[in-house]
């Protein structure tokens, strides 16, 4: 019996991808609203950072939050040849605010109020160009059509193939320069595939994805065209492998969001002011550090009100504050042990671990495995 089970679950790209997809489906179905809010905030931040890096901007994670808070430029060496980072992020936030996944749309609307990035070099057409990239991505995804398939294997292969043929999203020619008589390849050219990443969830929701999640970093193309003709199915496997990496990250973020949600609820359960505090803690846990002015705008409270909420979080051992540029302070989600919180030996009960699942979780897992088996068999028979 164990040997038969091992052969059924061998680590092929489609099996691994299906397993992760099943975990995400089950995780989102059972997750509390607060956990999904943390996940949504994390996805928004990851989408913004991924897009900025794809466009060629260089910055540290700490600098991103300082820039988002309006305290400094994104980089000490801003490049006028690159698209305005403010215009790019504003386009993304607007698109996410119109997501069909309500949790994501509401969280994006909240975080958009906190977007205080300073005005930077803007060529005037930066907003228009970013919007055109999103429009082209939507048209590309619409052109792929819809098929009655509960698994995303064929869909993701079609997406990658279409991106590789697209004038906007295809990998650009290698840029070589002569240095000391040797041909040196410059860094990979900037790209706009972030527009596909942010919309791909809406396409894959018809192929097993539970909600229209943005999928930062999904559409990756090889540095040069690869001849897959010698290996049957190799092109599809490459696309599935990229999807697997993206789903793996989302599964990790979902697990972290669940643990953060438990910690926030546990530490604020006896506090009268926890109504606004837990919402702010969720945003800090998912998105990252925020300053007082941003919190005022997001929650619609006065500065003294922000002070009361932040104090409640700090006294609960959930957050701390750090000095930043211009003497401003950023409030950071950093849960630590306090005298009023649960004892160290109580942590396993308060924070569920994936290493010790309950009998209900095991039964749910077995049911998910059976469903995945059936889907894989059906997919295999359809291809044959």
MIMAR-758311 format. One record per residue (C-alpha): residue number from 1; chain; x, y, z. Coordinates in steps of 0.02 Angstrom, whole numbers. Example, Ala and Ser with C-alpha at 12.3 -4.5 7.8 and 13.67 -1.06 7.14 Angstrom:
<sites>
SITE,1,A,615,-225,390
SITE,2,A,684,-53,357
</sites>
This chain:
<sites>
SITE,1,A,0,0,0
SITE,2,A,136,130,44
SITE,3,A,226,93,-119
SITE,4,A,66,117,-221
SITE,5,A,35,282,-133
SITE,6,A,212,338,-171
SITE,7,A,190,303,-356
SITE,8,A,27,399,-360
SITE,9,A,107,554,-286
SITE,10,A,273,561,-377
SITE,11,A,344,736,-389
SITE,12,A,297,782,-567
SITE,13,A,268,967,-605
SITE,14,A,80,947,-631
SITE,15,A,58,845,-471
SITE,16,A,155,969,-365
SITE,17,A,58,1113,-442
SITE,18,A,-108,1024,-410
SITE,19,A,-62,989,-230
SITE,20,A,-21,1172,-198
SITE,21,A,-179,1227,-285
SITE,22,A,-279,1110,-174
SITE,23,A,-196,1181,-18
SITE,24,A,-235,1359,-71
SITE,25,A,-416,1314,-113
SITE,26,A,-440,1234,58
SITE,27,A,-344,1371,148
SITE,28,A,-444,1515,75
SITE,29,A,-608,1421,101
SITE,30,A,-575,1399,288
SITE,31,A,-480,1561,321
SITE,32,A,-556,1694,431
SITE,33,A,-590,1864,356
SITE,34,A,-444,1940,452
SITE,35,A,-323,1813,379
SITE,36,A,-381,1853,203
SITE,37,A,-356,2038,237
SITE,38,A,-176,2005,291
SITE,39,A,-149,1899,135
SITE,40,A,-226,2033,22
SITE,41,A,-113,2168,96
SITE,42,A,39,2056,70
SITE,43,A,-9,2022,-111
SITE,44,A,-29,2208,-144
SITE,45,A,143,2247,-74
SITE,46,A,225,2103,-168
SITE,47,A,140,2157,-329
SITE,48,A,201,2336,-312
SITE,49,A,379,2285,-270
SITE,50,A,386,2156,-411
SITE,51,A,322,2283,-538
SITE,52,A,448,2415,-485
SITE,53,A,591,2292,-499
SITE,54,A,532,2228,-669
SITE,55,A,532,2407,-730
SITE,56,A,714,2423,-678
SITE,57,A,703,2520,-514
SITE,58,A,832,2474,-383
SITE,59,A,792,2495,-198
SITE,60,A,797,2405,-32
SITE,61,A,640,2339,54
SITE,62,A,661,2470,191
SITE,63,A,675,2609,62
SITE,64,A,512,2553,-19
SITE,65,A,412,2585,141
SITE,66,A,498,2752,172
SITE,67,A,456,2802,-7
SITE,68,A,276,2741,5
SITE,69,A,257,2846,163
SITE,70,A,315,3002,69
SITE,71,A,476,3025,168
SITE,72,A,606,3003,30
SITE,73,A,634,2955,-151
SITE,74,A,631,2772,-198
SITE,75,A,817,2773,-238
SITE,76,A,965,2886,-207
SITE,77,A,1001,2873,-393
SITE,78,A,832,2890,-479
SITE,79,A,844,2857,-666
SITE,80,A,751,2976,-778
SITE,81,A,746,2845,-917
SITE,82,A,632,2733,-813
SITE,83,A,446,2751,-793
SITE,84,A,392,2853,-642
SITE,85,A,376,2735,-493
SITE,86,A,233,2838,-425
SITE,87,A,138,2828,-589
SITE,88,A,168,2641,-599
SITE,89,A,108,2604,-422
SITE,90,A,-42,2719,-441
SITE,91,A,-94,2621,-595
SITE,92,A,-75,2456,-503
SITE,93,A,-170,2514,-349
SITE,94,A,-312,2576,-459
SITE,95,A,-319,2409,-550
SITE,96,A,-316,2310,-387
SITE,97,A,-453,2421,-318
SITE,98,A,-566,2355,-456
SITE,99,A,-525,2172,-424
SITE,100,A,-672,2051,-426
SITE,101,A,-606,1981,-261
SITE,102,A,-691,2098,-138
SITE,103,A,-562,2076,1
SITE,104,A,-423,2128,-116
SITE,105,A,-521,2274,-187
SITE,106,A,-565,2342,-13
SITE,107,A,-386,2322,50
SITE,108,A,-316,2409,-105
SITE,109,A,-436,2553,-79
SITE,110,A,-377,2570,101
SITE,111,A,-192,2562,57
SITE,112,A,-215,2684,-86
SITE,113,A,-261,2815,45
SITE,114,A,-92,2783,124
SITE,115,A,3,2805,-39
SITE,116,A,101,2965,-4
SITE,117,A,252,2936,-116
SITE,118,A,330,3102,-166
SITE,119,A,312,3169,-342
SITE,120,A,456,3115,-450
SITE,121,A,519,3138,-627
SITE,122,A,370,3110,-738
SITE,123,A,380,3113,-926
SITE,124,A,195,3156,-935
SITE,125,A,145,2998,-1027
SITE,126,A,198,2878,-888
SITE,127,A,21,2855,-822
SITE,128,A,-44,2827,-997
SITE,129,A,93,2701,-1040
SITE,130,A,62,2602,-880
SITE,131,A,-124,2598,-916
SITE,132,A,-89,2540,-1094
SITE,133,A,14,2396,-1025
SITE,134,A,-133,2342,-917
SITE,135,A,-252,2359,-1064
SITE,136,A,-139,2253,-1176
SITE,137,A,-125,2122,-1039
SITE,138,A,-314,2114,-1024
SITE,139,A,-335,2096,-1212
SITE,140,A,-204,1957,-1216
SITE,141,A,-291,1860,-1078
SITE,142,A,-461,1884,-1160
SITE,143,A,-392,1815,-1323
SITE,144,A,-347,1650,-1237
SITE,145,A,-529,1602,-1218
SITE,146,A,-603,1489,-1084
SITE,147,A,-603,1300,-1076
SITE,148,A,-696,1183,-960
SITE,149,A,-544,1127,-861
SITE,150,A,-533,1124,-671
SITE,151,A,-343,1121,-679
SITE,152,A,-233,1263,-744
SITE,153,A,-105,1162,-844
SITE,154,A,-166,1201,-1019
SITE,155,A,-217,1378,-971
SITE,156,A,-47,1427,-902
SITE,157,A,41,1353,-1055
SITE,158,A,-69,1458,-1170
SITE,159,A,-34,1613,-1066
SITE,160,A,155,1591,-1074
SITE,161,A,152,1552,-1260
SITE,162,A,48,1708,-1296
SITE,163,A,164,1816,-1188
SITE,164,A,317,1751,-1282
SITE,165,A,237,1806,-1447
SITE,166,A,176,1975,-1385
SITE,167,A,270,2130,-1445
SITE,168,A,248,2209,-1273
SITE,169,A,277,2063,-1156
SITE,170,A,402,1952,-1250
SITE,171,A,581,1941,-1191
SITE,172,A,683,2074,-1280
SITE,173,A,839,2038,-1380
SITE,174,A,998,2016,-1281
SITE,175,A,1095,2178,-1264
SITE,176,A,1281,2150,-1290
SITE,177,A,1419,2276,-1271
SITE,178,A,1606,2266,-1304
SITE,179,A,1718,2285,-1151
SITE,180,A,1904,2255,-1169
SITE,181,A,1877,2163,-1331
SITE,182,A,1749,2045,-1252
SITE,183,A,1562,2041,-1281
SITE,184,A,1474,2069,-1114
SITE,185,A,1287,2045,-1094
SITE,186,A,1202,2187,-1004
SITE,187,A,1074,2157,-868
SITE,188,A,909,2085,-930
SITE,189,A,802,2222,-1005
SITE,190,A,658,2293,-906
SITE,191,A,487,2220,-943
SITE,192,A,303,2253,-916
SITE,193,A,247,2076,-875
SITE,194,A,189,2140,-706
SITE,195,A,28,2188,-798
SITE,196,A,-1,2004,-841
SITE,197,A,41,1951,-663
SITE,198,A,-87,2065,-584
SITE,199,A,-227,2007,-702
SITE,200,A,-180,1822,-720
SITE,201,A,-279,1773,-566
SITE,202,A,-440,1830,-648
SITE,203,A,-400,1715,-794
SITE,204,A,-348,1565,-688
SITE,205,A,-501,1580,-576
SITE,206,A,-587,1483,-717
SITE,207,A,-456,1347,-700
SITE,208,A,-449,1304,-515
SITE,209,A,-389,1464,-429
SITE,210,A,-516,1498,-290
SITE,211,A,-517,1689,-308
SITE,212,A,-439,1816,-424
SITE,213,A,-272,1828,-335
SITE,214,A,-136,1937,-410
SITE,215,A,12,1824,-448
SITE,216,A,171,1930,-432
SITE,217,A,319,1859,-525
SITE,218,A,218,1729,-620
SITE,219,A,256,1763,-803
SITE,220,A,442,1729,-823
SITE,221,A,515,1697,-994
SITE,222,A,686,1622,-1038
SITE,223,A,829,1737,-1084
SITE,224,A,825,1669,-1260
SITE,225,A,701,1566,-1361
SITE,226,A,715,1381,-1320
SITE,227,A,683,1241,-1443
SITE,228,A,561,1125,-1356
SITE,229,A,528,1019,-1511
SITE,230,A,638,876,-1451
SITE,231,A,546,852,-1287
SITE,232,A,359,824,-1292
SITE,233,A,267,935,-1167
SITE,234,A,426,1026,-1111
SITE,235,A,354,1198,-1148
SITE,236,A,199,1162,-1043
SITE,237,A,307,1092,-903
SITE,238,A,409,1253,-899
SITE,239,A,250,1356,-880
SITE,240,A,184,1239,-745
SITE,241,A,349,1251,-651
SITE,242,A,333,1441,-649
SITE,243,A,154,1427,-586
SITE,244,A,213,1305,-453
SITE,245,A,341,1430,-388
SITE,246,A,208,1566,-379
SITE,247,A,80,1455,-292
SITE,248,A,213,1397,-169
SITE,249,A,245,1578,-118
SITE,250,A,59,1614,-99
SITE,251,A,36,1457,6
SITE,252,A,176,1518,120
SITE,253,A,99,1692,133
SITE,254,A,-70,1616,173
SITE,255,A,6,1512,313
SITE,256,A,93,1666,383
SITE,257,A,-70,1765,372
SITE,258,A,-162,1632,471
SITE,259,A,-31,1632,608
SITE,260,A,-29,1823,615
SITE,261,A,-219,1825,627
SITE,262,A,-215,1706,776
SITE,263,A,-81,1809,864
SITE,264,A,-177,1972,837
SITE,265,A,-342,1902,899
SITE,266,A,-259,1821,1051
SITE,267,A,-168,1976,1108
SITE,268,A,-312,2098,1080
SITE,269,A,-456,1992,1145
SITE,270,A,-468,2081,1314
SITE,271,A,-444,2258,1251
SITE,272,A,-590,2376,1231
SITE,273,A,-502,2474,1092
SITE,274,A,-470,2321,985
SITE,275,A,-600,2366,852
SITE,276,A,-484,2478,753
SITE,277,A,-325,2403,823
SITE,278,A,-349,2231,746
SITE,279,A,-384,2307,575
SITE,280,A,-225,2410,585
SITE,281,A,-125,2261,647
SITE,282,A,-185,2160,497
SITE,283,A,-126,2296,377
SITE,284,A,43,2312,464
SITE,285,A,66,2123,464
SITE,286,A,21,2104,281
SITE,287,A,82,2262,196
SITE,288,A,221,2325,309
SITE,289,A,274,2481,407
SITE,290,A,162,2636,404
SITE,291,A,178,2809,480
SITE,292,A,48,2900,584
SITE,293,A,-12,3012,442
SITE,294,A,-46,2859,334
SITE,295,A,-145,2777,474
SITE,296,A,-249,2935,497
SITE,297,A,-296,2930,313
SITE,298,A,-332,2743,308
SITE,299,A,-437,2732,466
SITE,300,A,-514,2906,458
SITE,301,A,-465,2948,637
SITE,302,A,-379,3097,716
SITE,303,A,-199,3101,772
SITE,304,A,-247,3072,955
SITE,305,A,-353,2926,897
SITE,306,A,-205,2851,806
SITE,307,A,-101,2870,963
SITE,308,A,-230,2771,1064
SITE,309,A,-236,2631,935
SITE,310,A,-47,2621,914
SITE,311,A,-23,2620,1103
SITE,312,A,-143,2474,1119
SITE,313,A,-45,2376,989
SITE,314,A,123,2414,1071
SITE,315,A,60,2368,1244
SITE,316,A,-5,2204,1173
SITE,317,A,167,2163,1107
SITE,318,A,113,2165,924
SITE,319,A,202,2318,856
SITE,320,A,347,2434,885
SITE,321,A,397,2601,812
SITE,322,A,559,2646,725
SITE,323,A,634,2814,684
SITE,324,A,646,2849,498
SITE,325,A,695,2992,385
SITE,326,A,646,3170,434
SITE,327,A,624,3114,616
SITE,328,A,463,3025,568
SITE,329,A,417,2861,651
SITE,330,A,356,2706,562
SITE,331,A,247,2581,654
SITE,332,A,305,2403,621
SITE,333,A,218,2237,651
SITE,334,A,341,2146,764
SITE,335,A,254,2028,886
SITE,336,A,357,1993,1041
SITE,337,A,328,1916,1210
SITE,338,A,247,2024,1346
SITE,339,A,198,1991,1525
SITE,340,A,14,2007,1482
SITE,341,A,21,1887,1335
SITE,342,A,14,1698,1340
SITE,343,A,161,1602,1416
SITE,344,A,293,1526,1305
SITE,345,A,230,1350,1337
SITE,346,A,58,1401,1277
SITE,347,A,119,1452,1104
SITE,348,A,85,1282,1020
SITE,349,A,-98,1294,1073
SITE,350,A,-117,1477,1023
SITE,351,A,-27,1466,858
SITE,352,A,-76,1315,753
SITE,353,A,69,1224,675
SITE,354,A,68,1133,510
SITE,355,A,178,997,587
SITE,356,A,40,933,700
SITE,357,A,-125,933,605
SITE,358,A,-288,885,690
SITE,359,A,-393,735,639
SITE,360,A,-513,854,551
SITE,361,A,-368,928,453
SITE,362,A,-307,754,406
SITE,363,A,-480,706,345
SITE,364,A,-488,867,244
SITE,365,A,-317,830,171
SITE,366,A,-367,654,119
SITE,367,A,-524,720,37
SITE,368,A,-421,850,-57
SITE,369,A,-299,716,-115
SITE,370,A,-443,611,-180
SITE,371,A,-513,759,-275
SITE,372,A,-343,798,-349
SITE,373,A,-323,616,-404
SITE,374,A,-491,624,-492
SITE,375,A,-446,789,-577
SITE,376,A,-277,725,-634
SITE,377,A,-355,567,-705
SITE,378,A,-489,666,-794
SITE,379,A,-361,788,-862
SITE,380,A,-253,643,-923
SITE,381,A,-398,558,-1010
SITE,382,A,-451,721,-1091
SITE,383,A,-276,745,-1163
SITE,384,A,-273,568,-1229
</sites>
